[in-house]
Structures are given as C-alpha cells and as structure tokens.
Amino acid sequence: MPLTVLLALVAGLFAGNGLPYYLRGSIGEGRNPSPFPDRPAVAVASGVACFLIAGTAWAFAGVGAHPLAGWLATAAGVLVVGLIHARTWRAANPWGKRTRPS
C-alpha cells in the first residue's frame, strides 16, 4: 500500500501541475512560472509531459487494490500543487527568467 499511496500522490501532483500549463498554452497565453521559455507551445508541451508522467504513475499505482488510499493520495497531490500554484502563478517572475521586450 505505501507504493500505491506514493504513486497516486505523484499522479495527483503531476496531473494538477499539468492542467494550468496546458490550459494557458491552449488559449495562446505563454506566460508561466516555469524555467522554460514563455511561449504557448512550450506551455502546452509542459502540460502534456506532466499528464504523461501522471498517467504513468497512475498506471503503476495499483489503485484498484487500495482505492480509498489511492484516491485520497491523488486528491492530496492535486490540492498541494493547487496551493503551490496559487502562490507562484501570481508571482511576477519566480524563476528569475530573462524576458523579451514586448
């Protein structure tokens, strides 16, 4: 069960992390608090990469054997990364990236 909880937590963290990157990139907004360039295509690619990691972790988590623990760990991961995003997505430049003039 500890492996289920750990992998489900990782799945929740990466799924919750990928969603805002994917959505912002999909609407053409490139600005994001990642160390990568501020371009919409990079944001979409970052989001999809997070979804792939989340899906892989979920596939190996074996949540069917421990559904309550797995789903609670996933929800905790989404909550934690959501709270982190609530702070960093509003920060002006959390990674200290160089910006191009508009």
C-alpha positions as CSV (number, residue, x, y, z in Angstrom):
1,M,0.0,0.0,0.0
2,P,2.8,2.6,0.6
3,L,3.8,2.3,-3.1
4,T,0.1,2.9,-4.1
5,V,-0.1,6.0,-2.0
6,L,3.3,7.3,-3.2
7,L,2.5,6.8,-6.9
8,A,-1.1,8.1,-6.6
9,L,0.3,11.2,-4.9
10,V,2.8,11.7,-7.7
11,A,0.0,11.2,-10.2
12,G,-2.1,13.9,-8.5
13,L,0.8,16.3,-8.3
14,F,1.7,16.0,-12.0
15,A,-2.0,16.0,-13.2
16,G,-2.7,19.1,-11.1
17,N,0.6,20.7,-12.3
18,G,0.0,19.9,-16.0
19,L,-3.5,21.4,-16.2
20,P,-2.8,25.1,-15.9
21,Y,0.2,24.8,-18.2
22,Y,-1.9,23.1,-20.8
23,L,-4.8,25.4,-20.5
24,R,-2.8,28.6,-20.6
25,G,-0.8,27.4,-23.6
26,S,-4.0,26.3,-25.4
27,I,-5.5,29.7,-25.2
28,G,-2.3,31.3,-26.5
29,E,-1.0,32.6,-23.2
30,G,2.6,31.8,-22.9
31,R,3.5,33.3,-19.6
32,N,4.0,30.7,-16.9
33,P,6.1,30.2,-13.8
34,S,8.4,27.5,-15.2
35,P,12.1,27.6,-16.0
36,F,11.2,27.1,-19.7
37,P,10.6,29.9,-22.3
38,D,7.3,31.8,-22.1
39,R,5.7,30.5,-25.3
40,P,2.3,28.9,-25.7
41,A,3.7,25.8,-27.5
42,V,6.2,25.3,-24.6
43,A,3.4,25.6,-22.1
44,V,1.2,23.0,-23.9
45,A,4.2,20.7,-24.2
46,S,4.9,21.1,-20.5
47,G,1.3,20.3,-19.6
48,V,1.2,17.2,-21.9
49,A,4.5,16.0,-20.4
50,C,3.0,16.3,-16.9
51,F,-0.1,14.4,-18.0
52,L,2.1,11.6,-19.4
53,I,4.0,11.3,-16.1
54,A,0.8,11.4,-14.1
55,G,-0.7,8.7,-16.3
56,T,2.3,6.5,-16.0
57,A,2.4,6.9,-12.2
58,W,-1.4,6.2,-12.0
59,A,-1.0,3.0,-14.2
60,F,1.7,1.6,-11.8
61,A,-0.1,2.7,-8.6
62,G,-2.4,-0.2,-8.4
63,V,-5.3,1.9,-7.1
64,G,-7.7,-1.0,-7.6
65,A,-6.2,-2.9,-4.7
66,H,-6.4,0.1,-2.3
67,P,-9.0,2.5,-3.8
68,L,-9.6,4.7,-0.8
69,A,-5.9,5.3,-0.1
70,G,-5.1,5.8,-3.8
71,W,-7.9,8.3,-4.4
72,L,-7.2,10.2,-1.2
73,A,-3.5,10.4,-2.1
74,T,-4.3,11.7,-5.6
75,A,-6.7,14.3,-4.2
76,A,-3.9,15.4,-1.7
77,G,-1.5,15.7,-4.6
78,V,-3.9,17.9,-6.6
79,L,-4.6,20.0,-3.5
80,V,-0.9,20.5,-2.7
81,V,0.1,21.5,-6.2
82,G,-3.0,23.8,-6.4
83,L,-1.9,25.6,-3.3
84,I,1.6,26.0,-4.7
85,H,0.2,27.4,-7.9
86,A,-2.0,29.8,-6.0
87,R,1.2,31.5,-4.9
88,T,3.6,31.1,-7.8
89,W,1.3,31.8,-10.7
90,R,0.7,35.3,-9.4
91,A,4.4,36.0,-8.7
92,A,6.0,38.3,-11.2
93,N,8.9,36.1,-12.1
94,P,9.6,33.3,-9.6
95,W,12.4,31.7,-11.6
96,G,14.2,35.0,-12.4
97,K,13.8,34.4,-16.2
98,R,15.0,36.9,-18.7
99,T,12.1,38.4,-20.5
100,R,11.9,39.6,-24.1
101,P,10.7,43.2,-24.6
102,S,7.1,43.2,-26.0
